[in-house]
Amino acid sequence: MTNFLRDFGPPDRANMEEDMLDELYRQMVRVVRHKLHCKSDVSDVVQEAWVRILEKRDTLRESDKLIPWAKTIASNLASNANRARRLSSSYDGGRDDYEAAARSGPDPELMTELSDLLGRLDPTTRTLLLYKFYYGFRDEEIASAFDLPVGTIKSRIHRGRERLRAQDKDDPPRT
């Protein structure tokens, strides 16, 4: 594979790569801007896409597919950002409540209780729940990471949530 971030070589080649990166950046911004609901997050999502591209550049099989590959990464990250924003606003009942909670920070008691509940789960179930609800991965992405069918991942996540609920009901409220 051609290293597309080369700092050496003939000047024409360096200019070509710089032009290609500029074009790639423009296309990624266009894709993210089109897909993202909150337009103020465009630069953050594109920056995260660049980081992901640099981390995963060894997985690019055909160097001539760089632009579609990068646009897909940017598009997926925009979807993840939309999902994360939607989930955070649906849990708090409104944006004002969310901003007030964000300013006050997480409740230490609640975080301790959640950590304790997650700590009682087996490591695989805990990892599945964290991937799904903390990191926001899709079921397909988790299935790929665990090399398991998507249906198996969905059922394990469901059973893990049920175990958390049962543990929470069994514990008396702390005061």
C-alpha positions, -999 to +999 in steps of 0.1 A: +000+000+000+012+035-007+018+056+023-004+086+016+012+108+043+047+108+030+071+137+038+097+128+013+100+121-024+099+143-054+083+177-050+056+169-076+046+138-057+045+158-024+023+184-041+000+156-055-004+141-021-011+174-005-037+182-031-052+147-026-054+153+012-070+187+007-096+171-016-101+143+009-106+169+037-132+188+017-151+157+008-151+145+044-164+179+056-191+178+030-202+143+040-202+151+078-219+184+073-247+167+053-252+139+078-247+157+111-277+173+128-257+197+150-235+216+125-213+230+152-198+195+157-186+191+121-149+200+128-148+177+159-162+147+139-139+154+109-109+156+133-120+123+149-123+108+114-087+118+107-075+102+139-094+070+130-080+070+095-044+073+108-051+045+133-066+022+108-046+031+077-031-005+076-066-019+070-070+000+037-066-028+011-066-007-021-050+027-020-071+040-049-102+035-026-088+060+000-114+087-005-145+064-003-130+046+027-123+079+045-158+092+036-174+060+051-154+065+083-165+101+085-201+092+078-202+065+105-187+089+130-213+115+122-240+088+127-224+079+160-224+116+171-260+120+161-270+089+181-250+100+211-266+135+211-301+120+206-296+095+234-283+121+258-312+145+251-338+117+254-326+106+288-327+139+304-361+151+291-347+184+278-316+203+268-317+227+298-317+198+323-288+182+304-267+213+304-274+218+342-263+182+349-232+186+327-222+217+346-226+200+380-207+169+368-217+133+374-231+123+408-202+105+426-226+082+445-244+072+413-211+066+395-200+044+424-232+024+424-231+019+386-194+009+388-203-016+416-232-031+396-211-034+365-183-049+385-206-078+396-211-088+359-189-112+341-162-095+321-177-103+287-212-090+296-196-059+312-176-052+280-207-057+258-227-032+278-199-007+278-194-010+241-231-006+235-241+021+259-209+040+269-190+039+236-221+039+214-210+010+191-236-006+169-245-042+174-228-051+141-196-034+152-196-053+185-204-086+167-174-080+144-151-073+174-162-104+192-165-125+161-200-136+170-234-133+151-253-101+156-283-120+172-260-135+198-247-100+207-283-086+209-294-114+232-263-111+254-268-073+257-305-079+266-297-105+293-269-082+307-294-053+310-318-077+327-291-088+352-283-051+360-320-044+366-323-075+389-291-065+408-304-029+412-338-042+425-320-065+450-299-038+464-315-015+490-313+022+481-282+039+497-286+071+517 
